[in-house]
Amino acid sequence: MLRASGHRLALALWLAGVTTPGITVRAQDAPVPPLPAQAERPDWNWADDTRFPSADFAESKATCRRLRTLEPPAADRPDAATAATLADCDAEALLYGIDMPADATRARQCAFVQADSAEGRAGKGGPFEGTALLMTLYANGTGVPRNLDLATSLACRLQGAAMENSGRVRHLQALKTQPDHRRFDYCDDITSGYAGGQCVQHDAALADARRARKFAAVTQGWDSTRRAAFEPLSAAAEAYAQSSSDNEVDLSGTARAAFMIEQKQALDAAFMALLKSMEAGTLAPASASDFADADAQLNTLYRQLMQTRAAPDQRGAYGTADSLPYSTVTHQGIRDTQRTWLHYRDAWLTFAATAYPATHPDTLRTHLTRERNEQLRNLLPTP
C-alpha cells in the first residue's frame, strides 16, 4: 500500500491526466471517507474526549492522537456490486457462524457496509458490527493481515465508559509486545453494566447456535410424528424460561440485562441437557417417594416466598410492598412463573409418555421438581 502522501500525489496527477513512472492508481483506490466513530458524532475520538481529564487516561489519549489518521486499506472494502448484496447483512453472525456458516471475508465486507450506513454514521452500531467488528478483525488478523495499530485507531472511535475506552487502547498496544499472538476480544476490557449486557447477549447468541447444533444432532433420527409431538413442549419450555428471566431476576442493578439473559440461558441449557439425558436413557431413576419429597419441598419453598415481604423502607428503591426484600422480584411475578413451570412440567410428561415410555413418570417429574426447587431456593432472601 502506498504511503498517504505518495497516494495523494499520485491521485492528483491521475486526476490531471498525468502519468508517473512506477506509480499506478486505480479508480477503486480513490479516497473514501474515514470510518465513522460509534459515538454521537462520526468524527468522535477518545483523544478529544474532555469529559474525563484524569491523568490516568493521558497515555491512551496520546496513543489515539498518534494513530487517529490510520484507515483500513481501500482493497479491504467491498466494491459497489458486493456492497449491494450486503444491504441487510449481519456481520456478527457471519464472523461467528451464528445460524449460518462462518465467513470472515463476508463479515469484513458486511462490517464496512454497516459502518458506512446511516445508522453507523449516527453512532448506533454495536460492539459486534461496523467499526467495532473491524477493530476485532484487524486485531486478530482474521481474514486480513494483523494490524494492531489500525485496530487501536478503530478502538479510539468506540465510545463507552472511560475505563473501557482507555483499557481497550492500552490492551491492543500491549499485544504488540506479546509473541504468542493471543486473541483479542471486545469483551476483554468492559467495565460497565451496559457493555456487560451486550457481551452477555453475544455469548447467548453463540450458546443458542451451539444448542441448535446439538438439538439437530439429537433429533436427526426423529420422524414427523415425534417432531410434531415435541412442538408443544418446546413452546412451554420457551415460555417458562422467558417468564423466569422476566419475573425472577433482581433488576435493581446496572447489570440487570445481563442477569436476565443469563437466567434464560441457564434454563435453556437445562432443558437441552434433560432432552439429551432422556434421549440417551441416562436420567437418574426416582421413585414415587422421591417425588413426594421433592413436591413437599416445592410447596414449602413457595409458601416461604409468598410470606416474605419487603419492609416499608425498602419500597421505591427496590420495587413495591409486593417485592421480596432488597429485590425487584415480586410475589405476582413468582406466581406467574410458577404457572408457566407447571405447564412446562405437564408438557414434558405428555411428550415423554409418547417419546420415552421406558422412563417412569416419577423419574421425570422428580427431576423437574428438584430443578424448580433450586430456582425457588435461590430467590429466598439471604439471612
Order of alpha helices (4+ residues) and beta strands (2+ residues): alpha-alpha-alpha-alpha-alpha-alpha-alpha-alpha-alpha-alpha-alpha-alpha-alpha-alpha-alpha
